[in-house]
């Protein structure tokens, strides 16, 4: 928690804020909030501050990045409200910062896991469709072989085609394994 002047200078900071940011209280009191705010988040933060000062909004919250003393980034949830003096003039801001770095990392990991799941589903769908095509190729290839004479010169070409189709079928099995879907293994069964 901190008290911040209307021009952004720290007026008062508590120990927890110092722990989050990595500066001592004395160091922070010689700085402004803008000094530790990531440049990409500064404009949004200043926009909200102007709205509070103009009386358009009473308080605001935002997630933003701050530079720690060691130059590493920490994500904080910032909540700011304005304290006015007896005449209603802006006196100082009360800022509450909560370290949400771990939640941001977990959110990013969740998004990555969701992307990987989507890739797996796509791979599974493509593999199923491709497997259906390969089943037709292998089936018609085997029918062609059964109808060919043993000395037909095209027999070798059909066998090579079937070997390639079998390699492709094995690749689809690997894709289905990647997507955590399994296809049933079809084998001839003697019904007797």
C-alpha positions as CSV (number, residue, x, y, z in Angstrom):
1,X,0.0,0.0,0.0
2,X,1.3,3.5,-0.8
3,X,0.3,7.1,-0.7
4,X,1.2,8.8,-3.9
5,X,1.2,12.5,-4.7
6,X,-0.9,13.7,-7.7
7,X,2.3,14.2,-9.7
8,X,3.3,10.6,-9.1
9,X,5.8,10.9,-6.3
10,X,5.7,8.3,-3.5
11,X,4.8,9.9,-0.3
12,X,4.5,6.9,2.0
13,X,5.1,3.1,1.3
14,X,4.7,0.0,3.4
15,X,7.2,-2.8,3.8
16,X,5.2,-5.2,1.6
17,X,5.3,-2.8,-1.3
18,X,9.1,-2.5,-0.8
19,X,9.3,-6.4,-0.8
20,X,7.4,-6.6,-4.1
21,X,9.4,-3.9,-5.9
22,X,12.7,-4.6,-4.3
23,X,13.5,-1.0,-3.3
24,X,13.9,0.3,0.2
25,X,11.3,2.8,1.5
26,X,13.9,5.6,1.3
27,X,14.7,4.7,-2.3
28,X,11.1,4.7,-3.4
29,X,10.4,8.0,-1.7
30,X,13.0,9.6,-4.0
31,X,11.3,8.2,-7.1
32,X,7.9,8.4,-8.9
33,X,5.5,5.6,-9.8
34,X,6.4,6.3,-13.4
35,X,10.0,5.4,-12.7
36,X,9.1,1.8,-12.1
37,X,6.2,1.3,-14.5
38,X,6.9,-0.6,-17.7
39,X,6.7,1.9,-20.7
40,X,4.0,-0.2,-22.4
41,X,1.7,0.1,-19.4
42,X,2.5,3.8,-18.5
43,X,0.0,5.4,-20.9
44,X,-2.9,3.4,-19.7
45,X,-2.0,4.1,-16.1
46,X,-1.7,7.8,-16.7
47,X,-5.0,7.9,-18.6
48,X,-6.8,6.4,-15.6
49,X,-5.1,8.8,-13.2
50,X,-6.3,11.7,-15.3
51,X,-9.9,10.3,-15.3
52,X,-9.7,10.0,-11.4
53,X,-8.3,13.6,-11.1
54,X,-11.0,14.9,-13.4
55,X,-13.7,13.2,-11.4
56,X,-14.8,11.0,-14.3
57,X,-14.2,7.9,-12.2
58,X,-13.6,7.4,-8.5
59,X,-11.2,4.5,-8.6
60,X,-9.6,2.1,-11.1
61,X,-7.8,-1.2,-11.2
62,X,-5.5,-2.6,-13.8
63,X,-2.8,-5.2,-14.3
64,X,0.6,-3.7,-15.1
65,X,4.3,-4.6,-15.1
66,X,6.7,-2.9,-12.8
67,X,10.5,-2.9,-12.8
68,X,12.1,-4.2,-9.7
69,X,15.4,-2.8,-8.4
70,X,17.2,-5.7,-10.1
71,X,15.5,-4.8,-13.4
72,X,13.4,-7.9,-13.5
73,X,9.6,-7.5,-14.1
74,X,6.9,-8.1,-11.6
75,X,3.2,-8.1,-12.6
76,X,1.0,-6.3,-10.1
77,X,-2.7,-5.6,-9.8
78,X,-2.9,-2.0,-9.1
79,X,-6.0,-0.4,-7.5
80,X,-6.0,3.4,-7.1
81,X,-8.4,5.8,-5.4
82,X,-8.1,9.5,-4.7
83,X,-8.2,11.3,-1.4
84,X,-9.5,14.8,-1.5
85,X,-8.9,17.6,1.1
86,X,-11.7,19.4,3.0
87,X,-12.2,21.7,0.0
88,X,-12.7,18.8,-2.4
89,X,-9.3,19.3,-4.1
90,X,-7.2,16.3,-5.0
91,X,-4.8,15.6,-2.1
92,X,-3.1,12.2,-2.8
93,X,-3.7,8.8,-4.2
94,X,-4.0,5.6,-2.2
95,X,-2.4,2.8,-4.3
96,X,-2.7,-0.9,-3.5
97,X,-0.4,-3.2,-5.4
98,X,-0.8,-7.0,-5.3
99,X,1.9,-9.2,-6.8
100,X,0.2,-11.4,-9.5
101,X,3.3,-12.6,-11.3
102,X,2.7,-16.2,-10.4
103,X,-1.0,-16.0,-11.6
104,X,0.2,-14.4,-14.9
105,X,2.8,-17.3,-15.4
106,X,0.1,-19.9,-14.6
107,X,-2.3,-18.2,-17.0
108,X,0.4,-18.3,-19.8
109,X,1.0,-22.0,-19.0
110,X,-2.7,-22.8,-19.2
111,X,-2.9,-21.0,-22.6
112,X,0.1,-23.0,-23.9
113,X,-1.5,-26.2,-22.7
114,X,-4.8,-25.3,-24.4
115,X,-2.9,-24.5,-27.7
116,X,-1.2,-27.9,-27.5
117,X,-4.5,-29.6,-26.9
118,X,-5.9,-27.8,-29.9
119,X,-2.9,-29.0,-32.0
120,X,-3.5,-32.5,-30.7
121,X,-7.2,-32.4,-31.7
122,X,-6.3,-31.1,-35.1
123,X,-3.7,-33.8,-35.6
124,X,-6.2,-36.4,-34.5
125,X,-8.8,-35.2,-36.9
126,X,-6.4,-35.0,-39.8
127,X,-5.0,-38.5,-38.9
128,X,-8.5,-40.0,-38.9
129,X,-9.4,-38.5,-42.3
130,X,-6.0,-39.5,-43.7
131,X,-6.4,-43.0,-42.3
132,X,-9.8,-43.3,-44.1
133,X,-8.1,-42.4,-47.4
134,X,-5.3,-44.8,-46.8
135,X,-7.7,-47.6,-46.0
136,X,-9.3,-47.2,-49.4
137,X,-5.8,-47.1,-51.1
138,X,-4.6,-50.2,-49.3
139,X,-7.9,-52.0,-49.9
140,X,-8.1,-51.3,-53.7
141,X,-4.3,-52.0,-54.0
142,X,-4.8,-55.4,-52.4
143,X,-7.8,-56.1,-54.7
144,X,-5.7,-55.1,-57.7
145,X,-2.9,-57.5,-56.6
146,X,-5.4,-60.4,-56.2
147,X,-6.7,-59.9,-59.7
148,X,-3.2,-59.7,-61.3
149,X,-1.3,-62.5,-62.8
150,X,1.8,-63.5,-60.8
151,X,4.1,-62.5,-63.7
152,X,2.4,-59.1,-64.3
153,X,5.2,-56.4,-64.4
154,X,2.9,-53.9,-62.6
155,X,2.8,-56.1,-59.5
156,X,6.0,-54.6,-58.2
157,X,4.6,-51.1,-58.6
158,X,1.4,-52.0,-56.7
159,X,3.5,-53.7,-53.9
160,X,5.7,-50.5,-53.6
161,X,2.5,-48.4,-53.5
162,X,1.1,-50.6,-50.7
163,X,4.4,-50.4,-48.7
164,X,4.3,-46.6,-48.9
165,X,0.6,-46.6,-47.8
166,X,1.5,-48.9,-44.9
167,X,4.3,-46.4,-43.8
168,X,1.7,-43.6,-44.0
169,X,-0.7,-45.6,-42.0
170,X,2.0,-46.0,-39.3
171,X,2.5,-42.3,-39.4
172,X,-1.2,-41.7,-38.7
173,X,-1.0,-44.1,-35.8
174,X,1.8,-41.9,-34.3
175,X,-0.3,-38.8,-34.9
176,X,-3.3,-40.4,-33.2
177,X,-1.0,-41.4,-30.3
178,X,0.2,-37.7,-30.1
179,X,-3.4,-36.6,-30.0
180,X,-4.2,-39.2,-27.4
181,X,-6.7,-40.9,-29.6
182,X,-6.3,-44.5,-30.6
183,X,-7.9,-46.2,-33.6
184,X,-9.1,-49.8,-33.3
185,X,-6.8,-52.3,-34.9
186,X,-8.8,-54.1,-37.6
187,X,-7.9,-57.7,-38.2
188,X,-9.6,-60.6,-40.0
189,X,-11.4,-62.8,-37.5
190,X,-12.6,-66.4,-38.1
191,X,-16.2,-66.2,-37.0
192,X,-16.3,-70.1,-36.6
